[in-house]
Amino acid sequence: MLMVPAGAAGTEPAGAAGTEPSPTAFTVEGSVVWLGSTDSRATLGVGACQIGEQAPVCPSLRATTAAADGSYSLALPHGRPSTWSVFALVTVGELFPPDTWAVSAPTEVTVPRSPHDPVSLTISTRTVGVRVVDGEGNAFPERTAGIMAIPPSTGWMSGGWTDAAGNVLLFLDPTVEYDVSAMATNTGWPNPWVSPDGTEFHFSEGVRVLGADLAEGTTFVVAPPA
């Protein structure tokens, strides 16, 4: 289960003096459906962020994995009235914050609320494994290279860092067109693009492709500049 670290935003305040203490959590329950083909390399779950925060890497993130039948139960803080965006979440592993992810359209939930109706969620995403290598076909050190897929229509990026073998998973909406390319960081090669924090980047050639059409195992080459 994805959890917020101790002391993070969202902790419930104690009950006021002279009143009954509030319940420690409000539980949202329902079912989540992964449309299309599920993938054992990824985890399906449900997350929630307070309204105004960007999902899923928000300070208030609450998340839980879904059961095999898609059912879930997610506890939200109940110390004071609050409003949350609840969404289906597909991620690689169970990291906080998630490293590579896809999220569904959110459903707004106000805590507390009555009646307590189930919240049903759906997500449509495709899991695609690709590789990133250098000009000689070698993988970069783990988490020093990555992939990014940006829909020209929205600008919201999907992406992730490679493992030691150069592999990385992408989550792509089959119906959306993406500009996909790879990057390598701090290689020591000349003429990098330098980010505001000083990280140096070199990039591969990119492709524009429909999410349904990017082939499993596609390899992107980040080569030293000529």
C-alpha positions in Angstrom: 0.0 0.0 0.0 1.2 3.5 -0.8 1.4 5.6 2.3 2.3 9.1 3.2 5.4 9.3 5.4 4.9 10.0 9.1 4.3 13.7 9.7 3.3 14.5 6.2 0.3 16.7 5.3 -3.1 15.2 5.9 -2.6 14.1 9.6 -5.8 14.3 11.5 -6.0 16.8 14.3 -7.1 15.7 17.8 -10.7 16.2 18.9 -11.5 19.6 20.5 -11.7 19.7 24.2 -15.3 19.0 25.5 -16.3 17.2 22.3 -16.4 13.6 21.1 -13.2 12.8 19.1 -13.7 12.5 15.4 -13.2 9.2 13.7 -9.5 8.8 12.6 -10.5 8.1 8.9 -13.3 8.2 6.4 -13.3 5.1 4.1 -14.0 5.4 0.4 -15.0 2.0 -1.1 -15.9 0.8 -4.5 -14.4 -0.9 -7.6 -11.8 0.0 -10.2 -11.6 -1.4 -13.7 -8.5 -1.4 -15.9 -10.0 -1.2 -19.4 -8.2 -3.2 -22.1 -5.3 -5.4 -21.2 -3.9 -5.5 -17.6 -0.2 -6.1 -17.1 1.5 -8.0 -14.3 4.5 -5.6 -14.5 2.3 -2.9 -13.1 0.1 -2.4 -10.0 -3.5 -1.3 -10.1 -4.9 0.8 -7.3 -6.7 3.9 -6.2 -5.3 7.2 -5.0 -6.6 10.4 -3.6 -5.1 14.0 -3.4 -6.7 17.0 -1.8 -8.3 19.4 -4.2 -5.8 21.8 -5.6 -2.8 19.4 -5.5 -1.5 17.6 -8.6 -2.0 13.9 -8.8 -0.4 11.6 -8.0 2.8 13.2 -6.6 0.9 15.3 -4.1 1.9 15.9 -0.4 -1.5 14.5 0.8 -1.4 11.3 -1.3 -3.4 8.4 0.1 -3.3 5.3 -2.0 -4.1 1.6 -1.9 -3.8 -1.4 -4.2 -7.0 -2.9 -5.6 -7.9 -6.5 -4.9 -7.9 -9.1 -7.7 -11.6 -8.5 -8.3 -11.0 -4.7 -8.6 -12.5 -3.8 -5.2 -10.8 -1.3 -2.9 -11.0 0.4 0.4 -9.2 3.7 0.9 -9.0 5.6 4.2 -9.0 9.4 4.1 -8.4 11.8 7.0 -11.6 12.7 8.9 -10.3 15.4 11.3 -12.0 18.3 9.5 -14.1 18.7 6.4 -12.1 18.4 3.2 -12.5 17.7 -0.5 -10.4 15.1 -2.4 -9.9 14.0 -5.9 -10.1 10.2 -6.0 -8.6 8.4 -9.0 -7.6 5.1 -10.4 -3.8 4.7 -10.3 -1.5 2.3 -12.2 2.1 2.4 -11.2 5.3 0.4 -11.4 6.0 -1.1 -7.9 4.7 0.5 -4.8 6.9 3.6 -4.4 6.0 6.9 -2.7 6.0 9.0 -4.6 5.2 6.8 -7.6 8.1 6.6 -10.1 6.1 5.8 -13.3 2.4 6.1 -13.3 -0.9 6.6 -15.1 -4.0 8.2 -13.5 -7.7 8.2 -14.5 -10.1 11.1 -14.5 -10.9 11.9 -10.9 -14.1 11.7 -8.9 -14.6 14.5 -6.3 -15.3 13.2 -2.7 -16.1 15.5 0.2 -15.3 14.2 3.7 -17.4 13.6 5.6 -20.3 12.9 3.3 -23.7 11.2 3.5 -24.9 8.9 2.1 -21.7 6.8 1.7 -22.1 5.6 -1.9 -19.5 3.4 -3.6 -17.1 5.2 -6.0 -16.5 3.3 -9.2 -13.4 4.2 -11.3 -12.0 3.1 -14.7 -8.7 3.7 -16.3 -7.5 3.1 -19.9 -3.8 2.7 -20.3 -1.3 0.5 -22.1 1.9 -0.7 -20.5 4.8 -0.7 -23.0 8.4 -1.8 -22.2 11.1 0.1 -24.1 14.9 0.3 -23.8 17.4 3.2 -23.7 21.0 2.6 -24.8 24.1 4.6 -25.8 25.6 4.7 -29.3 27.3 1.4 -28.8 24.2 -0.4 -27.6 25.1 -0.3 -23.9 22.7 0.6 -21.1 23.4 3.7 -19.0 23.8 3.3 -15.2 20.5 2.8 -13.4 18.3 5.8 -13.2 20.6 8.0 -15.2 18.7 7.6 -18.4 15.0 7.7 -19.1 12.1 8.0 -21.5 9.4 10.7 -21.9 6.2 10.6 -23.9 4.4 13.9 -24.3 1.0 14.3 -26.0 1.2 17.5 -28.2 -2.5 18.1 -27.3 -2.0 18.4 -23.6 1.7 18.6 -22.7 1.3 16.2 -19.8 4.3 13.9 -19.7 4.5 10.2 -19.1 7.9 8.7 -18.5 10.3 6.9 -16.2 13.9 6.1 -15.4 15.7 3.0 -16.8 16.9 0.0 -14.7 20.4 -1.3 -14.9 19.6 -3.2 -18.1 18.3 -0.1 -19.8 14.6 -1.1 -19.6 11.7 1.2 -18.6 8.0 1.0 -18.7 5.7 3.6 -20.2 2.0 4.0 -19.6 0.3 5.2 -22.8 -3.4 5.9 -23.6 -4.0 3.9 -26.7 -6.1 6.6 -28.2 -3.7 9.5 -27.7 -0.8 10.6 -29.9 2.6 11.1 -28.2 6.0 12.5 -29.0 8.4 9.9 -27.5 12.1 10.3 -27.0 14.9 9.2 -24.6 17.4 11.2 -22.5 20.6 10.5 -20.6 21.9 12.7 -17.8 25.3 13.8 -16.7 27.2 11.8 -19.2 30.2 14.1 -19.4 29.7 14.5 -23.2 30.1 17.9 -24.8 27.3 20.3 -25.7 24.6 19.2 -23.2 21.3 20.9 -22.5 21.6 22.1 -18.9 18.5 22.4 -16.7 18.1 25.1 -14.1 19.3 22.8 -11.3 22.5 22.0 -13.2 21.6 18.6 -14.5 23.1 17.9 -18.0 20.9 16.2 -20.6 21.5 14.6 -24.0 18.6 13.3 -26.1 17.7 10.7 -28.7 15.8 11.2 -31.9 12.1 11.3 -31.2 9.1 9.7 -32.8 5.4 10.8 -32.9 3.2 7.7 -32.5 -0.2 6.7 -31.4 -0.2 5.1 -27.9 -1.6 1.9 -29.4 1.2 1.7 -31.9 4.4 2.0 -30.0 5.9 -1.5 -30.2 7.0 -3.5 -27.1 10.8 -3.5 -27.0 11.4 -0.4 -29.0 15.0 0.8 -28.4 15.9 4.5 -28.2 19.6 5.5 -28.8 21.2 8.5 -27.0 24.5 8.9 -28.7 27.3 11.4 -28.0 27.1 14.5 -30.1 29.2 14.4 -33.3 
